[in-house]
Amino acid sequence: MQTVRLSPEDNVVTAIVPLEVGQEGATTLVPRGHKMATEDIARGAPVRKYAQIIGYAHEDIPKGAHVHEHNLDFRAVDQEYEFSTNLRPVAPAEKQDTFMGYRRPTGKVGTRNHIAIITSVNCSATAAHKIAEHFTEEKLAQYPNVDGVTAFVHGTGCGMGGDGTGFEALQRVMWGFARNPNVGGVLMAGLGCEIMQIDWLIESYGLTPGPLFQAMNIQDVGGLAKCVELGIKKVEAMLPLVNATEREECPASELMVALQCGGSDAWSGVTANPAVGHACDLLVAQGGTGVLAETPEIYGAEHLLTARAVNREVGDKLVGLIHWWEDYTARAKGSMDNNPSPGNKRGGLTTILEKSLGAAAKGGTTPLTGVFKYAEPVTTKGFVFMDSPGYDPASVTGQIASGCNLVCFTTGRGSAAGYKPSPSMKVATNTEMFNRMVDDMDVNAGTILTGGKSVEEVGREIYEMWLRMASGEKSKSELQGLGDYEFVPWQIGCTM
């Protein structure tokens, strides 16, 4: 087998190996992972993959021709939405799976136990880094239950509107990281004169200062050096308290997994994403939660999700996000089709519609139970959606702020990112890349194509690694120390 047809309704197939002229009926060279027409497609006619439209022929495309950027056009979708017409509730699992986690006073359960230094503004970033860097592995060795002291710094917090979408989103991110169950202690550090005032955050979100929640401003304590000195003392006082929390057996229903993809290729929607979708179904059967995000990367596939919405209200929320993004990109003189990156296109993806149809597969098959704003706390179990950009660091930052205690990241071109305080695993879409980047990849979903494994078998492998990671097993990204620089709150609105 040298090509894959994903649906009998498709008029293209995907090449598993590079096709020379004459192979599988190819009339032109077709790179690995790219599409080949299986019939003559007239100019302006739809091109179908996954039994869905991924674009329109820019010119007459003869049978056997390579189908890609040169002859496939993107058009904005005009969907007719159905709501709650494809509800497939999953039966509760017969056996309750468990993991060893950190039970918090809130009732939430962490998979890691970090002390977080969270900045309100870029002006306090150096102070936060200096405090965190003081706590080396040697200094933390006497605190075996503490996974690290981590600085979460960003490039905004001032020069922004003091109200509105961007300000509220940043507040939700800061509050969400402070309350994430993977965080045992929090030190908030500001400059003092910024728009994002720490006192306002504490008041708005009902945060209670105490031994495990401390705050300070550089201007109030007498400058950078004194702020760093005081911050070190505050963290030193937290360490024995955070270390006193120990892992205990907890049900898998306490897991909330961020479902993410980046560096996608043509195999993302064939191997890794459907396998993660099956893992998500297994988690939902346990009473757990899978959080899909990246709104631009479901564009053109959102009708598949509205059909799975538990009610019209949930479906309308998702459609509202799509309309907001259409307006947002239009105001910026952009296009929703700007999303596929050059790497995505080299991997065989041509339009955002094609990319989205593959990306949506990470959400599995169970009903869509909720739709949430960026970094808004997720309050429903099951499969849910959170609004975010397609830019991975900004998207995962929002998912962790929403409460995710694990991250599952599929990639076809290769990704080497981590997302503290939540452990992140990588699922490779193809065996060639898995072998090339074996130090970064945790699971090889390419075995669905090259190793005779089923989507369900690889999905089970992914789910079982979630349980092991939740109990403390380190992912490849954690073993390499990644996760200190991927905290990227979504900056919405103008900088002034």
C-alpha positions, 0 to 999 in steps of 0.5 A: 500500500502506497496511498491512503484513502480516508473516505469513499467520498474523497477525490484525493488520496495521500501518498505514504511514500514519494510517488514517481510518475506511473506509481499508483497512477501518478501523472506527476511527482507526489511527495510523501504525505501529499495528496494525489487526485483520484479522478479528474477535478474540474476548475472550481469543483470541491476537493474532498478529504475526510469526506469533507471539503478542504478547498476548491480546484484552482484549475482543472486537475487531472486524475493522478496529479499532485494536489497542493498550493499550486492548484487548490484554493481556500474559500471561507466556509458558509456552514449550515449547523446542526445541533445535538444530532450526533450524540454518542455518550460513552458508557462509564468504565467498568473499572475505575482507574487511579493514579497517585496525585496531590490532593489539594484543599480545594478538592482538585488533584495535582499531578505535580507539586510546583512553587510558582513565581507569577509576574504581573508585568514584564518589569518584574520578570528579571526578579522572578527569574533570579528568585527561581534560579536561586533554587537549584536542584541541589537546594531542592534535593531535601524537598523530594515532594517539590517538583521545582520553583518556576518563574512564569513571566510574560511580556505584557501587564502594562501599556494595555487597556485597564478593562476589556477582553485582553485585561480580563484574559490576563487576569484569568491566566494569572488566577488560573496558574495560581489555582492550578492543582499542580501548584502548591505555593504561589509568589506573585511579583510586580513592579508596583505602578503597572496596569495589572495590579496584584491587589486588583487580582486578589480582590477580583478573584477572592484569593486569600494571602497566606503562607502559601500565597504571597505577593510583593512589588519591587517599588514597595520593598525598595528595589530589585535586589531587595525584592529578590532577597525577600522573594527568596526568603518567602519561597524558603518558608514555603518549601517545607509546607509544600513538601509536606503534601504527599501523593495519594491514590486518586481516581482518573476522573480528576485528570484534565488533559489539554489536547494540543497539536503543533508542527502538524503534517498530513498524518496528524489527522490519520494517526496521532490525532485519532489515537489521542481522540480514542484516549480522550474517550477512555478518559471521559468514560472514567469521568475525566475531562479532555480540553480541546482548544485552538479555535482557528484550527477547528475552522471548517470542522466546527459543524462536526462539533456542534452536532456533538454539542449536548444542547443548543446553548453549547453549540451556539457558544462554539459558533459564536467563537467562530464568528468572533475569529472571522471578525478578528482576522478581518480587522487585522486584514488577515485570513483564517487560511493564514494558519497553516505554517510553511512546515505544515505545508511541507508536510502535506497540509494545504488549507486551514480546512484540511488542517482543522478536520484532522485537528478536531479528531483529538476530541474523540467521539463523545458529546461536547459538554461545554465551551469556555473562554480563554483561560476560563475555569473548566467546570464541566466533565467530559469533552469540552472546548476552550477558545484560544489562538492556534499558537501553541504556547499561548493556547496551552497557557490558557488550557493550564489556566483553565485547570489542565493538569496534563498536556498531550501534544501531537506533532508531525514535523516535530516539537520540543516544547514543555509546559510547566507546571503540567507535564507534557507528552509528545505523540509522533504522527509518523515513524520517520520523525519519531526515530529522528527525534526519539529524545523528544517523542514519547509515543509513536502513533506512526505504528498505525501506518507502519507497524500494524497497530490500530488507532485504538491500540495506540490510543490505549497506549497514550491513555496509560501513559497519562496515568503513569505521568499523572503518578510522577513518571517524567515525560521526555520534555520534562527529562530535558528540562523544558517548560520554563519559557513556554508561558505565553498569555494571549495578548488581545487588543492594542498595546499603548 
